[in-house]
Amino acid sequence: MKHTTEKELISNRNHPAIKRIHNLQNRTDRDRTGLFFVEGLRFVAQAVEHKAPIRTIVYAPALLSSPFAQRLVRLQRYAGTRCLAVAPEVLHSLALNDDPQGIGAVVEQKWTPLASVSPKKGLCWLALETIKSPGNLGTIVRTCDAVGAAGLLLIGDNADPYHPACVRASMGAMFTLDFVRTDMDEFLRWKKQHDCTLVGTSPSAQAEYNGVEYPAPLLLFMGGERKGLSQEQQQMCDLMVRIPMIGRSDSLNLAVATGVMLYEVLRQQRAVMSVPAL
C-alpha cells in the first residue's frame, strides 16, 4: 500500500483515514479495532521509546517546528510506518488538547494475559474494579509508573486505560506498565495460586496504612470513587487498612488515596533494601 507523504497534504477533515482516527474517541471503536490515539510530541516519543506498535503517524508540517519531532517522523517513515501529513486544522480536529504540538499517533493497545503475569514483578500490582473516572485512572497509571509498580489488574470491563482522558492524564506512563483484563473469579484463583497478599482500604479499618507491613508479592485493591470497596470486596482482602483524616473531609480522591498507599509500599521496600546484610 502506498503511504501518504508530506506532498500529499490532507486538508479535508472528512478524509476516510481522518474519520477512522476520530472515531477512536469512542470506546466502541477502540474496543473493536484494538487501537487508540495519542497526541503531542511527548506521548508519541514515549510510544517510540518503549517500542509500542505504532500504526500511523499524523503530523502537520506547518506546526512541526521541533527538529526532534521532524526527525522522529522521518525515522518512522523510513521504518515503514504510515505517515499522514495533514493541514493544521485537520490535526486540531483530532486533538483534545489545545496544543497538539503538530503530531499524533495511532497505536495498538497492549493487553497482557493474567496467566503470563508474574506477581513478583515490580513494586506491586494494583487491582481495580469499579473506577469510573478516566482522569483518575490516568493519574493512577502515572503514579504506578513513578513508584515502579508492575501494572494494573482491571477486573471487569468498567475501566478503560485507553480512554483519551486517561491517556492524557497518564503523561505517557501507560507505555511502561502492563494492563491485564480479567474477571473476579480468575483474579482470586490467580491470587491464591501465587500466594499473594491482597490489601484493601476502608475508613473503618482498624489498622492505619503506615502501621502494617506489606509483604511481597503484594496486590493493592482500591475501590470506586464514591463508595470504596464493597463489603464483599473487603472480605476478599487479607488485610484492610485506613488512611487517617483529621479534617472535615470524610474521604480522599481515589487517585490521591492510591498514591498514598503506593508510596508507603515504596517507602517500606526501600527501607528493607537499605538494611545492610549481617
Secondary structure as GFF3:
##gff-version 3
##sequence-region A 1 278
A	DSSP	alpha_helix	16	22	.	.	.	ID=ss1
A	DSSP	three_ten_helix	23	25	.	.	.	ID=ss2
A	DSSP	alpha_helix	27	33	.	.	.	ID=ss3
A	DSSP	beta_strand	35	39	.	.	.	ID=ss4
A	DSSP	alpha_helix	41	49	.	.	.	ID=ss5
A	DSSP	beta_strand	54	59	.	.	.	ID=ss6
A	DSSP	alpha_helix	67	78	.	.	.	ID=ss7
A	DSSP	beta_strand	82	85	.	.	.	ID=ss8
A	DSSP	alpha_helix	88	94	.	.	.	ID=ss9
A	DSSP	beta_strand	103	108	.	.	.	ID=ss10
A	DSSP	three_ten_helix	114	116	.	.	.	ID=ss11
A	DSSP	beta_strand	125	128	.	.	.	ID=ss12
A	DSSP	alpha_helix	134	147	.	.	.	ID=ss13
A	DSSP	beta_strand	151	155	.	.	.	ID=ss14
A	DSSP	alpha_helix	164	170	.	.	.	ID=ss15
A	DSSP	three_ten_helix	173	176	.	.	.	ID=ss16
A	DSSP	beta_strand	178	182	.	.	.	ID=ss17
A	DSSP	alpha_helix	184	193	.	.	.	ID=ss18
A	DSSP	beta_strand	197	201	.	.	.	ID=ss19
A	DSSP	beta_strand	207	208	.	.	.	ID=ss20
A	DSSP	beta_strand	218	222	.	.	.	ID=ss21
A	DSSP	alpha_helix	231	236	.	.	.	ID=ss22
A	DSSP	beta_strand	239	242	.	.	.	ID=ss23
A	DSSP	alpha_helix	254	273	.	.	.	ID=ss24
###
